[in-house]
Amino acid sequence: MPDLMIKVSRGLAEQIKRGQDISKDDLGRTLTQYGAILSRPLQNEGELAQFFQVEQVAGDRMDALRQALAGLSGVEAAYIKPDAELP
């Protein structure tokens, strides 16, 4: 199954990593609306610390959530990462 990924601003990534409550922010409300959550960042340092996987979203709602996330303040990119294809 493909993964839904987002890249957030440095400031928002720091808030998330510190465990600050984002439930009242646009990002938090949108995730709640779709019953989704964010995973830990791909790394703790550098630009990869701004990338998060969106989890617990039904496959048929993934593109709608991607579109909703892409327009939010603090979200720099939202994309669906395709499954790896074997040769």
mmCIF file as gemmi writes it, N, C-alpha and C atoms, coordinates in Angstrom:
data_model
loop_
_atom_site.group_PDB
_atom_site.id
_atom_site.type_symbol
_atom_site.label_atom_id
_atom_site.label_alt_id
_atom_site.label_comp_id
_atom_site.label_asym_id
_atom_site.label_entity_id
_atom_site.label_seq_id
_atom_site.pdbx_PDB_ins_code
_atom_site.Cartn_x
_atom_site.Cartn_y
_atom_site.Cartn_z
_atom_site.occupancy
_atom_site.B_iso_or_equiv
_atom_site.pdbx_formal_charge
_atom_site.auth_seq_id
_atom_site.auth_asym_id
_atom_site.pdbx_PDB_model_num
ATOM 1 N N . MET Axp A 1 ? 0.846 -1.181 0 1 0 ? 1 A 1
ATOM 2 C CA . MET Axp A 1 ? 0 0 0 1 0 ? 1 A 1
ATOM 3 C C . MET Axp A 1 ? 0.891 1.244 0 1 0 ? 1 A 1
ATOM 4 N N . PRO Axp A 2 ? 0.556 2.238 -0.78 1 0 ? 2 A 1
ATOM 5 C CA . PRO Axp A 2 ? 1.355 3.468 -0.82 1 0 ? 2 A 1
ATOM 6 C C . PRO Axp A 2 ? 1.288 4.209 0.518 1 0 ? 2 A 1
ATOM 7 N N . ASP Axp A 3 ? 2.278 5.042 0.766 1 0 ? 3 A 1
ATOM 8 C CA . ASP Axp A 3 ? 2.349 5.821 1.999 1 0 ? 3 A 1
ATOM 9 C C . ASP Axp A 3 ? 2.037 7.281 1.703 1 0 ? 3 A 1
ATOM 10 N N . LEU Axp A 4 ? 1.31 7.922 2.608 1 0 ? 4 A 1
ATOM 11 C CA . LEU Axp A 4 ? 1.066 9.355 2.527 1 0 ? 4 A 1
ATOM 12 C C . LEU Axp A 4 ? 2.117 10.041 3.383 1 0 ? 4 A 1
ATOM 13 N N . MET Axp A 5 ? 2.881 10.931 2.768 1 0 ? 5 A 1
ATOM 14 C CA . MET Axp A 5 ? 3.975 11.624 3.425 1 0 ? 5 A 1
ATOM 15 C C . MET Axp A 5 ? 3.72 13.131 3.397 1 0 ? 5 A 1
ATOM 16 N N . ILE Axp A 6 ? 4.176 13.819 4.447 1 0 ? 6 A 1
ATOM 17 C CA . ILE Axp A 6 ? 4.137 15.283 4.427 1 0 ? 6 A 1
ATOM 18 C C . ILE Axp A 6 ? 5.491 15.826 4.863 1 0 ? 6 A 1
ATOM 19 N N . LYS Axp A 7 ? 5.802 16.984 4.333 1 0 ? 7 A 1
ATOM 20 C CA . LYS Axp A 7 ? 6.963 17.75 4.789 1 0 ? 7 A 1
ATOM 21 C C . LYS Axp A 7 ? 6.404 19.025 5.393 1 0 ? 7 A 1
ATOM 22 N N . VAL Axp A 8 ? 6.785 19.283 6.643 1 0 ? 8 A 1
ATOM 23 C CA . VAL Axp A 8 ? 6.301 20.469 7.337 1 0 ? 8 A 1
ATOM 24 C C . VAL Axp A 8 ? 7.445 21.46 7.529 1 0 ? 8 A 1
ATOM 25 N N . SER Axp A 9 ? 7.084 22.673 7.878 1 0 ? 9 A 1
ATOM 26 C CA . SER Axp A 9 ? 8.099 23.704 8.126 1 0 ? 9 A 1
ATOM 27 C C . SER Axp A 9 ? 8.969 23.29 9.315 1 0 ? 9 A 1
ATOM 28 N N . ARG Axp A 10 ? 10.141 23.883 9.404 1 0 ? 10 A 1
ATOM 29 C CA . ARG Axp A 10 ? 11.047 23.564 10.523 1 0 ? 10 A 1
ATOM 30 C C . ARG Axp A 10 ? 10.387 23.842 11.87 1 0 ? 10 A 1
ATOM 31 N N . GLY Axp A 11 ? 9.721 24.986 11.951 1 0 ? 11 A 1
ATOM 32 C CA . GLY Axp A 11 ? 9.062 25.351 13.209 1 0 ? 11 A 1
ATOM 33 C C . GLY Axp A 11 ? 7.996 24.355 13.621 1 0 ? 11 A 1
ATOM 34 N N . LEU Axp A 12 ? 7.173 23.937 12.676 1 0 ? 12 A 1
ATOM 35 C CA . LEU Axp A 12 ? 6.123 22.971 12.977 1 0 ? 12 A 1
ATOM 36 C C . LEU Axp A 12 ? 6.722 21.614 13.32 1 0 ? 12 A 1
ATOM 37 N N . ALA Axp A 13 ? 7.784 21.224 12.631 1 0 ? 13 A 1
ATOM 38 C CA . ALA Axp A 13 ? 8.457 19.955 12.942 1 0 ? 13 A 1
ATOM 39 C C . ALA Axp A 13 ? 8.99 19.975 14.375 1 0 ? 13 A 1
ATOM 40 N N . GLU Axp A 14 ? 9.541 21.093 14.802 1 0 ? 14 A 1
ATOM 41 C CA . GLU Axp A 14 ? 10.052 21.206 16.172 1 0 ? 14 A 1
ATOM 42 C C . GLU Axp A 14 ? 8.915 21.096 17.179 1 0 ? 14 A 1
ATOM 43 N N . GLN Axp A 15 ? 7.783 21.734 16.891 1 0 ? 15 A 1
ATOM 44 C CA . GLN Axp A 15 ? 6.62 21.636 17.785 1 0 ? 15 A 1
ATOM 45 C C . GLN Axp A 15 ? 6.173 20.182 17.932 1 0 ? 15 A 1
ATOM 46 N N . ILE Axp A 16 ? 6.093 19.48 16.828 1 0 ? 16 A 1
ATOM 47 C CA . ILE Axp A 16 ? 5.638 18.09 16.84 1 0 ? 16 A 1
ATOM 48 C C . ILE Axp A 16 ? 6.636 17.228 17.611 1 0 ? 16 A 1
ATOM 49 N N . LYS Axp A 17 ? 7.928 17.413 17.346 1 0 ? 17 A 1
ATOM 50 C CA . LYS Axp A 17 ? 8.952 16.611 18.016 1 0 ? 17 A 1
ATOM 51 C C . LYS Axp A 17 ? 8.976 16.863 19.523 1 0 ? 17 A 1
ATOM 52 N N . ARG Axp A 18 ? 8.681 18.093 19.947 1 0 ? 18 A 1
ATOM 53 C CA . ARG Axp A 18 ? 8.649 18.414 21.375 1 0 ? 18 A 1
ATOM 54 C C . ARG Axp A 18 ? 7.371 17.908 22.042 1 0 ? 18 A 1
ATOM 55 N N . GLY Axp A 19 ? 6.456 17.388 21.247 1 0 ? 19 A 1
ATOM 56 C CA . GLY Axp A 19 ? 5.214 16.859 21.796 1 0 ? 19 A 1
ATOM 57 C C . GLY Axp A 19 ? 4.18 17.919 22.107 1 0 ? 19 A 1
ATOM 58 N N . GLN Axp A 20 ? 4.328 19.101 21.51 1 0 ? 20 A 1
ATOM 59 C CA . GLN Axp A 20 ? 3.347 20.154 21.737 1 0 ? 20 A 1
ATOM 60 C C . GLN Axp A 20 ? 2.014 19.756 21.103 1 0 ? 20 A 1
ATOM 61 N N . ASP Axp A 21 ? 0.944 20.173 21.734 1 0 ? 21 A 1
ATOM 62 C CA . ASP Axp A 21 ? -0.397 19.856 21.256 1 0 ? 21 A 1
ATOM 63 C C . ASP Axp A 21 ? -0.686 20.633 19.973 1 0 ? 21 A 1
ATOM 64 N N . ILE Axp A 22 ? -0.909 19.905 18.89 1 0 ? 22 A 1
ATOM 65 C CA . ILE Axp A 22 ? -1.259 20.558 17.617 1 0 ? 22 A 1
ATOM 66 C C . ILE Axp A 22 ? -2.72 20.305 17.27 1 0 ? 22 A 1
ATOM 67 N N . SER Axp A 23 ? -3.499 19.772 18.214 1 0 ? 23 A 1
ATOM 68 C CA . SER Axp A 23 ? -4.88 19.393 17.916 1 0 ? 23 A 1
ATOM 69 C C . SER Axp A 23 ? -5.752 20.583 17.532 1 0 ? 23 A 1
ATOM 70 N N . LYS Axp A 24 ? -5.406 21.773 17.983 1 0 ? 24 A 1
ATOM 71 C CA . LYS Axp A 24 ? -6.193 22.958 17.646 1 0 ? 24 A 1
ATOM 72 C C . LYS Axp A 24 ? -5.675 23.671 16.402 1 0 ? 24 A 1
ATOM 73 N N . ASP Axp A 25 ? -4.527 23.251 15.898 1 0 ? 25 A 1
ATOM 74 C CA . ASP Axp A 25 ? -3.974 23.811 14.667 1 0 ? 25 A 1
ATOM 75 C C . ASP Axp A 25 ? -4.681 23.19 13.466 1 0 ? 25 A 1
ATOM 76 N N . ASP Axp A 26 ? -4.531 23.822 12.301 1 0 ? 26 A 1
ATOM 77 C CA . ASP Axp A 26 ? -5.143 23.291 11.082 1 0 ? 26 A 1
ATOM 78 C C . ASP Axp A 26 ? -4.703 21.857 10.81 1 0 ? 26 A 1
ATOM 79 N N . LEU Axp A 27 ? -3.411 21.583 10.998 1 0 ? 27 A 1
ATOM 80 C CA . LEU Axp A 27 ? -2.894 20.241 10.746 1 0 ? 27 A 1
ATOM 81 C C . LEU Axp A 27 ? -3.553 19.225 11.666 1 0 ? 27 A 1
ATOM 82 N N . GLY Axp A 28 ? -3.596 19.522 12.948 1 0 ? 28 A 1
ATOM 83 C CA . GLY Axp A 28 ? -4.196 18.606 13.912 1 0 ? 28 A 1
ATOM 84 C C . GLY Axp A 28 ? -5.672 18.369 13.659 1 0 ? 28 A 1
ATOM 85 N N . ARG Axp A 29 ? -6.404 19.419 13.346 1 0 ? 29 A 1
ATOM 86 C CA . ARG Axp A 29 ? -7.845 19.275 13.069 1 0 ? 29 A 1
ATOM 87 C C . ARG Axp A 29 ? -8.088 18.447 11.818 1 0 ? 29 A 1
ATOM 88 N N . THR Axp A 30 ? -7.268 18.654 10.804 1 0 ? 30 A 1
ATOM 89 C CA . THR Axp A 30 ? -7.425 17.897 9.562 1 0 ? 30 A 1
ATOM 90 C C . THR Axp A 30 ? -7.12 16.425 9.781 1 0 ? 30 A 1
ATOM 91 N N . LEU Axp A 31 ? -6.052 16.122 10.501 1 0 ? 31 A 1
ATOM 92 C CA . LEU Axp A 31 ? -5.727 14.729 10.799 1 0 ? 31 A 1
ATOM 93 C C . LEU Axp A 31 ? -6.855 14.067 11.585 1 0 ? 31 A 1
ATOM 94 N N . THR Axp A 32 ? -7.383 14.767 12.573 1 0 ? 32 A 1
ATOM 95 C CA . THR Axp A 32 ? -8.485 14.224 13.372 1 0 ? 32 A 1
ATOM 96 C C . THR Axp A 32 ? -9.714 13.967 12.52 1 0 ? 32 A 1
ATOM 97 N N . GLN Axp A 33 ? -10.014 14.881 11.621 1 0 ? 33 A 1
ATOM 98 C CA . GLN Axp A 33 ? -11.175 14.732 10.737 1 0 ? 33 A 1
ATOM 99 C C . GLN Axp A 33 ? -11.103 13.44 9.932 1 0 ? 33 A 1
ATOM 100 N N . TYR Axp A 34 ? -9.903 13.04 9.541 1 0 ? 34 A 1
ATOM 101 C CA . TYR Axp A 34 ? -9.714 11.835 8.742 1 0 ? 34 A 1
ATOM 102 C C . TYR Axp A 34 ? -9.323 10.618 9.597 1 0 ? 34 A 1
ATOM 103 N N . GLY Axp A 35 ? -9.237 10.789 10.905 1 0 ? 35 A 1
ATOM 104 C CA . GLY Axp A 35 ? -8.857 9.69 11.78 1 0 ? 35 A 1
ATOM 105 C C . GLY Axp A 35 ? -7.413 9.256 11.6 1 0 ? 35 A 1
ATOM 106 N N . ALA Axp A 36 ? -6.556 10.19 11.182 1 0 ? 36 A 1
ATOM 107 C CA . ALA Axp A 36 ? -5.16 9.879 10.882 1 0 ? 36 A 1
ATOM 108 C C . ALA Axp A 36 ? -4.239 10.421 11.977 1 0 ? 36 A 1
ATOM 109 N N . ILE Axp A 37 ? -3.034 9.894 12.02 1 0 ? 37 A 1
ATOM 110 C CA . ILE Axp A 37 ? -2.009 10.358 12.955 1 0 ? 37 A 1
ATOM 111 C C . ILE Axp A 37 ? -0.686 10.49 12.211 1 0 ? 37 A 1
ATOM 112 N N . LEU Axp A 38 ? 0.255 11.206 12.821 1 0 ? 38 A 1
ATOM 113 C CA . LEU Axp A 38 ? 1.597 11.337 12.254 1 0 ? 38 A 1
ATOM 114 C C . LEU Axp A 38 ? 2.541 10.362 12.936 1 0 ? 38 A 1
ATOM 115 N N . SER Axp A 39 ? 3.424 9.781 12.147 1 0 ? 39 A 1
ATOM 116 C CA . SER Axp A 39 ? 4.492 8.958 12.698 1 0 ? 39 A 1
ATOM 117 C C . SER Axp A 39 ? 5.611 9.874 13.168 1 0 ? 39 A 1
ATOM 118 N N . ARG Axp A 40 ? 6.615 9.3 13.764 1 0 ? 40 A 1
ATOM 119 C CA . ARG Axp A 40 ? 7.808 10.06 14.125 1 0 ? 40 A 1
ATOM 120 C C . ARG Axp A 40 ? 8.494 10.536 12.849 1 0 ? 40 A 1
ATOM 121 N N . PRO Axp A 41 ? 9.299 11.596 12.937 1 0 ? 41 A 1
ATOM 122 C CA . PRO Axp A 41 ? 10.016 12.051 11.738 1 0 ? 41 A 1
ATOM 123 C C . PRO Axp A 41 ? 10.985 10.976 11.243 1 0 ? 41 A 1
ATOM 124 N N . LEU Axp A 42 ? 11.331 11.046 9.964 1 0 ? 42 A 1
ATOM 125 C CA . LEU Axp A 42 ? 12.24 10.06 9.385 1 0 ? 42 A 1
ATOM 126 C C . LEU Axp A 42 ? 13.61 10.089 10.07 1 0 ? 42 A 1
ATOM 127 N N . GLN Axp A 43 ? 14.047 11.269 10.478 1 0 ? 43 A 1
ATOM 128 C CA . GLN Axp A 43 ? 15.293 11.437 11.239 1 0 ? 43 A 1
ATOM 129 C C . GLN Axp A 43 ? 15.091 12.559 12.238 1 0 ? 43 A 1
ATOM 130 N N . ASN Axp A 44 ? 15.987 12.666 13.201 1 0 ? 44 A 1
ATOM 131 C CA . ASN Axp A 44 ? 15.867 13.722 14.207 1 0 ? 44 A 1
ATOM 132 C C . ASN Axp A 44 ? 16.608 14.995 13.843 1 0 ? 44 A 1
ATOM 133 N N . GLU Axp A 45 ? 17.473 14.92 12.848 1 0 ? 45 A 1
ATOM 134 C CA . GLU Axp A 45 ? 18.293 16.073 12.479 1 0 ? 45 A 1
ATOM 135 C C . GLU Axp A 45 ? 18.15 16.377 10.998 1 0 ? 45 A 1
ATOM 136 N N . GLY Axp A 46 ? 18.433 17.618 10.63 1 0 ? 46 A 1
ATOM 137 C CA . GLY Axp A 46 ? 18.452 18.011 9.227 1 0 ? 46 A 1
ATOM 138 C C . GLY Axp A 46 ? 17.071 18.068 8.602 1 0 ? 46 A 1
ATOM 139 N N . GLU Axp A 47 ? 17.079 18.153 7.284 1 0 ? 47 A 1
ATOM 140 C CA . GLU Axp A 47 ? 15.829 18.32 6.547 1 0 ? 47 A 1
ATOM 141 C C . GLU Axp A 47 ? 14.899 17.117 6.692 1 0 ? 47 A 1
ATOM 142 N N . LEU Axp A 48 ? 15.449 15.922 6.841 1 0 ? 48 A 1
ATOM 143 C CA . LEU Axp A 48 ? 14.593 14.736 6.98 1 0 ? 48 A 1
ATOM 144 C C . LEU Axp A 48 ? 13.767 14.762 8.263 1 0 ? 48 A 1
ATOM 145 N N . ALA Axp A 49 ? 14.129 15.612 9.219 1 0 ? 49 A 1
ATOM 146 C CA . ALA Axp A 49 ? 13.347 15.749 10.446 1 0 ? 49 A 1
ATOM 147 C C . ALA Axp A 49 ? 12.019 16.464 10.185 1 0 ? 49 A 1
ATOM 148 N N . GLN Axp A 50 ? 11.855 16.994 8.99 1 0 ? 50 A 1
ATOM 149 C CA . GLN Axp A 50 ? 10.625 17.684 8.62 1 0 ? 50 A 1
ATOM 150 C C . GLN Axp A 50 ? 9.633 16.764 7.898 1 0 ? 50 A 1
ATOM 151 N N . PHE Axp A 51 ? 10.007 15.52 7.642 1 0 ? 51 A 1
ATOM 152 C CA . PHE Axp A 51 ? 9.153 14.581 6.916 1 0 ? 51 A 1
ATOM 153 C C . PHE Axp A 51 ? 8.474 13.622 7.883 1 0 ? 51 A 1
ATOM 154 N N . PHE Axp A 52 ? 7.172 13.466 7.727 1 0 ? 52 A 1
ATOM 155 C CA . PHE Axp A 52 ? 6.383 12.576 8.564 1 0 ? 52 A 1
ATOM 156 C C . PHE Axp A 52 ? 5.498 11.708 7.676 1 0 ? 52 A 1
ATOM 157 N N . GLN Axp A 53 ? 5.274 10.483 8.12 1 0 ? 53 A 1
ATOM 158 C CA . GLN Axp A 53 ? 4.322 9.613 7.436 1 0 ? 53 A 1
ATOM 159 C C . GLN Axp A 53 ? 2.977 9.78 8.13 1 0 ? 53 A 1
ATOM 160 N N . VAL Axp A 54 ? 1.919 9.883 7.335 1 0 ? 54 A 1
ATOM 161 C CA . VAL Axp A 54 ? 0.563 9.958 7.869 1 0 ? 54 A 1
ATOM 162 C C . VAL Axp A 54 ? 0.038 8.529 7.929 1 0 ? 54 A 1
ATOM 163 N N . GLU Axp A 55 ? -0.386 8.115 9.109 1 0 ? 55 A 1
ATOM 164 C CA . GLU Axp A 55 ? -0.808 6.737 9.314 1 0 ? 55 A 1
ATOM 165 C C . GLU Axp A 55 ? -2.293 6.662 9.654 1 0 ? 55 A 1
ATOM 166 N N . GLN Axp A 56 ? -2.826 5.469 9.543 1 0 ? 56 A 1
ATOM 167 C CA . GLN Axp A 56 ? -4.206 5.135 9.886 1 0 ? 56 A 1
ATOM 168 C C . GLN Axp A 56 ? -5.219 5.85 9.007 1 0 ? 56 A 1
ATOM 169 N N . VAL Axp A 57 ? -4.884 6.023 7.746 1 0 ? 57 A 1
ATOM 170 C CA . VAL Axp A 57 ? -5.836 6.624 6.81 1 0 ? 57 A 1
ATOM 171 C C . VAL Axp A 57 ? -6.241 5.553 5.802 1 0 ? 57 A 1
ATOM 172 N N . ALA Axp A 58 ? -7.533 5.439 5.576 1 0 ? 58 A 1
ATOM 173 C CA . ALA Axp A 58 ? -8.046 4.448 4.635 1 0 ? 58 A 1
ATOM 174 C C . ALA Axp A 58 ? -7.577 4.788 3.229 1 0 ? 58 A 1
ATOM 175 N N . GLY Axp A 59 ? -7.251 3.754 2.47 1 0 ? 59 A 1
ATOM 176 C CA . GLY Axp A 59 ? -6.739 3.944 1.112 1 0 ? 59 A 1
ATOM 177 C C . GLY Axp A 59 ? -7.646 4.764 0.221 1 0 ? 59 A 1
ATOM 178 N N . ASP Axp A 60 ? -8.961 4.618 0.385 1 0 ? 60 A 1
ATOM 179 C CA . ASP Axp A 60 ? -9.897 5.355 -0.465 1 0 ? 60 A 1
ATOM 180 C C . ASP Axp A 60 ? -10.014 6.828 -0.062 1 0 ? 60 A 1
ATOM 181 N N . ARG Axp A 61 ? -9.472 7.202 1.093 1 0 ? 61 A 1
ATOM 182 C CA . ARG Axp A 61 ? -9.517 8.599 1.546 1 0 ? 61 A 1
ATOM 183 C C . ARG Axp A 61 ? -8.15 9.279 1.455 1 0 ? 61 A 1
ATOM 184 N N . MET Axp A 62 ? -7.147 8.515 1.036 1 0 ? 62 A 1
ATOM 185 C CA . MET Axp A 62 ? -5.778 9.011 1.051 1 0 ? 62 A 1
ATOM 186 C C . MET Axp A 62 ? -5.595 10.247 0.167 1 0 ? 62 A 1
ATOM 187 N N . ASP Axp A 63 ? -6.118 10.235 -1.049 1 0 ? 63 A 1
ATOM 188 C CA . ASP Axp A 63 ? -5.907 11.376 -1.939 1 0 ? 63 A 1
ATOM 189 C C . ASP Axp A 63 ? -6.658 12.607 -1.443 1 0 ? 63 A 1
ATOM 190 N N . ALA Axp A 64 ? -7.849 12.417 -0.897 1 0 ? 64 A 1
ATOM 191 C CA . ALA Axp A 64 ? -8.596 13.557 -0.359 1 0 ? 64 A 1
ATOM 192 C C . ALA Axp A 64 ? -7.842 14.179 0.814 1 0 ? 64 A 1
ATOM 193 N N . LEU Axp A 65 ? -7.267 13.341 1.672 1 0 ? 65 A 1
ATOM 194 C CA . LEU Axp A 65 ? -6.484 13.86 2.793 1 0 ? 65 A 1
ATOM 195 C C . LEU Axp A 65 ? -5.223 14.542 2.289 1 0 ? 65 A 1
ATOM 196 N N . ARG Axp A 66 ? -4.567 13.975 1.294 1 0 ? 66 A 1
ATOM 197 C CA . ARG Axp A 66 ? -3.376 14.601 0.727 1 0 ? 66 A 1
ATOM 198 C C . ARG Axp A 66 ? -3.701 16.001 0.232 1 0 ? 66 A 1
ATOM 199 N N . GLN Axp A 67 ? -4.81 16.136 -0.472 1 0 ? 67 A 1
ATOM 200 C CA . GLN Axp A 67 ? -5.203 17.444 -0.992 1 0 ? 67 A 1
ATOM 201 C C . GLN Axp A 67 ? -5.5 18.423 0.142 1 0 ? 67 A 1
ATOM 202 N N . ALA Axp A 68 ? -6.175 17.938 1.18 1 0 ? 68 A 1
ATOM 203 C CA . ALA Axp A 68 ? -6.494 18.801 2.316 1 0 ? 68 A 1
ATOM 204 C C . ALA Axp A 68 ? -5.229 19.253 3.035 1 0 ? 68 A 1
ATOM 205 N N . LEU Axp A 69 ? -4.287 18.345 3.216 1 0 ? 69 A 1
ATOM 206 C CA . LEU Axp A 69 ? -3.041 18.685 3.902 1 0 ? 69 A 1
ATOM 207 C C . LEU Axp A 69 ? -2.177 19.64 3.09 1 0 ? 69 A 1
ATOM 208 N N . ALA Axp A 70 ? -2.185 19.48 1.776 1 0 ? 70 A 1
ATOM 209 C CA . ALA Axp A 70 ? -1.319 20.288 0.907 1 0 ? 70 A 1
ATOM 210 C C . ALA Axp A 70 ? -1.626 21.781 1.01 1 0 ? 70 A 1
ATOM 211 N N . GLY Axp A 71 ? -2.833 22.133 1.353 1 0 ? 71 A 1
ATOM 212 C CA . GLY Axp A 71 ? -3.205 23.539 1.418 1 0 ? 71 A 1
ATOM 213 C C . GLY Axp A 71 ? -3.043 24.178 2.78 1 0 ? 71 A 1
ATOM 214 N N . LEU Axp A 72 ? -2.52 23.454 3.751 1 0 ? 72 A 1
ATOM 215 C CA . LEU Axp A 72 ? -2.443 23.979 5.112 1 0 ? 72 A 1
ATOM 216 C C . LEU Axp A 72 ? -1.178 24.791 5.358 1 0 ? 72 A 1
ATOM 217 N N . SER Axp A 73 ? -1.314 25.778 6.22 1 0 ? 73 A 1
ATOM 218 C CA . SER Axp A 73 ? -0.162 26.56 6.66 1 0 ? 73 A 1
ATOM 219 C C . SER Axp A 73 ? 0.793 25.648 7.416 1 0 ? 73 A 1
ATOM 220 N N . GLY Axp A 74 ? 2.069 25.729 7.114 1 0 ? 74 A 1
ATOM 221 C CA . GLY Axp A 74 ? 3.073 24.913 7.771 1 0 ? 74 A 1
ATOM 222 C C . GLY Axp A 74 ? 3.375 23.608 7.056 1 0 ? 74 A 1
ATOM 223 N N . VAL Axp A 75 ? 2.521 23.226 6.118 1 0 ? 75 A 1
ATOM 224 C CA . VAL Axp A 75 ? 2.757 22.011 5.337 1 0 ? 75 A 1
ATOM 225 C C . VAL Axp A 75 ? 3.384 22.429 4.016 1 0 ? 75 A 1
ATOM 226 N N . GLU Axp A 76 ? 4.625 22.037 3.805 1 0 ? 76 A 1
ATOM 227 C CA . GLU Axp A 76 ? 5.35 22.433 2.597 1 0 ? 76 A 1
ATOM 228 C C . GLU Axp A 76 ? 5.094 21.491 1.431 1 0 ? 76 A 1
ATOM 229 N N . ALA Axp A 77 ? 4.773 20.237 1.719 1 0 ? 77 A 1
ATOM 230 C CA . ALA Axp A 77 ? 4.496 19.254 0.663 1 0 ? 77 A 1
ATOM 231 C C . ALA Axp A 77 ? 3.673 18.119 1.252 1 0 ? 77 A 1
ATOM 232 N N . ALA Axp A 78 ? 2.805 17.559 0.43 1 0 ? 78 A 1
ATOM 233 C CA . ALA Axp A 78 ? 2.032 16.368 0.789 1 0 ? 78 A 1
ATOM 234 C C . ALA Axp A 78 ? 1.973 15.509 -0.46 1 0 ? 78 A 1
ATOM 235 N N . TYR Axp A 79 ? 2.415 14.266 -0.325 1 0 ? 79 A 1
ATOM 236 C CA . TYR Axp A 79 ? 2.466 13.409 -1.51 1 0 ? 79 A 1
ATOM 237 C C . TYR Axp A 79 ? 2.258 11.959 -1.123 1 0 ? 79 A 1
ATOM 238 N N . ILE Axp A 80 ? 1.818 11.195 -2.098 1 0 ? 80 A 1
ATOM 239 C CA . ILE Axp A 80 ? 1.635 9.764 -1.908 1 0 ? 80 A 1
ATOM 240 C C . ILE Axp A 80 ? 2.849 9.069 -2.494 1 0 ? 80 A 1
ATOM 241 N N . LYS Axp A 81 ? 3.565 8.376 -1.636 1 0 ? 81 A 1
ATOM 242 C CA . LYS Axp A 81 ? 4.778 7.656 -2.032 1 0 ? 81 A 1
ATOM 243 C C . LYS Axp A 81 ? 4.34 6.273 -2.552 1 0 ? 81 A 1
ATOM 244 N N . PRO Axp A 82 ? 4.596 5.99 -3.816 1 0 ? 82 A 1
ATOM 245 C CA . PRO Axp A 82 ? 4.148 4.713 -4.365 1 0 ? 82 A 1
ATOM 246 C C . PRO Axp A 82 ? 4.903 3.523 -3.771 1 0 ? 82 A 1
ATOM 247 N N . ASP Axp A 83 ? 4.273 2.379 -3.855 1 0 ? 83 A 1
ATOM 248 C CA . ASP Axp A 83 ? 4.941 1.15 -3.42 1 0 ? 83 A 1
ATOM 249 C C . ASP Axp A 83 ? 6.179 0.917 -4.271 1 0 ? 83 A 1
ATOM 250 N N . ALA Axp A 84 ? 7.161 0.307 -3.671 1 0 ? 84 A 1
ATOM 251 C CA . ALA Axp A 84 ? 8.349 -0.072 -4.425 1 0 ? 84 A 1
ATOM 252 C C . ALA Axp A 84 ? 7.982 -1.207 -5.371 1 0 ? 84 A 1
ATOM 253 N N . GLU Axp A 85 ? 8.423 -1.104 -6.593 1 0 ? 85 A 1
ATOM 254 C CA . GLU Axp A 85 ? 8.136 -2.148 -7.58 1 0 ? 85 A 1
ATOM 255 C C . GLU Axp A 85 ? 9.36 -3.024 -7.734 1 0 ? 85 A 1
ATOM 256 N N . LEU Axp A 86 ? 9.122 -4.292 -7.731 1 0 ? 86 A 1
ATOM 257 C CA . LEU Axp A 86 ? 10.211 -5.234 -7.957 1 0 ? 86 A 1
ATOM 258 C C . LEU Axp A 86 ? 10.513 -5.33 -9.452 1 0 ? 86 A 1
ATOM 259 N N . PRO Axp A 87 ? 11.773 -5.529 -9.79 1 0 ? 87 A 1
ATOM 260 C CA . PRO Axp A 87 ? 12.132 -5.606 -11.227 1 0 ? 87 A 1
ATOM 261 C C . PRO Axp A 87 ? 11.538 -6.841 -11.888 1 0 ? 87 A 1
